[in-house]
């Protein structure tokens, strides 16, 4: 499993943007399509809300990729 650490510098990041920022898709629109496909999980549960707010402490998975979000400085 490939693992990423994402440093969050704001209160939250939208799910589709998180996928884009970690290089899992080319654009926010492509991220929305990935979420709509039902392949993205947040904290182990399938997430279908494309702009779901992801906060520090949450874990997003897509296939064999895991993104752990933590608070920045």
N, C-alpha and C positions, 0 to 999 in steps of 0.2 A: 504494500500500500504506500502510495506517495503521500507525504505529509507536508503541509504548508503552515506557517505561522503568519497570521495577519495582524499587524499592529493598528489598532483603531484609534484615530486621533480626534474623533468626534463622538457624539452620543451613540450613533448607530451608522450602519452602511446598508443600503438596499441590497437585497439578495442578488438581483441581476447584476448590479455593479460589482459586488464582491467576486462573482465568477469572472467578470471581465478583468478586474484588477489583478487577479491571480493567473491570468493567461489561459483560462479554461474555455474562453470563447472570445471572438474578435470584437464584439460590441455589446452594449447593453441590450439591444434588441435580440441578439443571438442568445444572450443570457435569459431573457424572458421566454424564449422558445424552449430552452433547456428546462426551465422550471415548469412550464406548462406541460412538458412531456411526462412529468411525474418521476423523473430520474434523480431529483435533488432532494436530499433529506437534511433537516435541521434538528439537531439533538435526537437523531434516530427516527424521526417521523417524517413521512413524505410531506413536502411543502409545495403547495400549488399557487400561493400568492407570490406573484412575480416581484413585487417591490416590498416584500416582507422586511421589517426592520431587524437587522442582525446586530446584536449587542455583544459587548465583551463577555467572555465565558461560554459563548455558544460554539458549537461544532457543526460545520456544514460538510456533507459528503456528497460526492458525485462519482458513482462507479467505485474505482479503487483510489480515488483522491479524497483526502481528508484535510479540511481547513479549520484550524483552531484560531478563534478570534480572541485577542487579548487587548487590554487597555494600553494605550501609548502613554508617554510621559506627560 
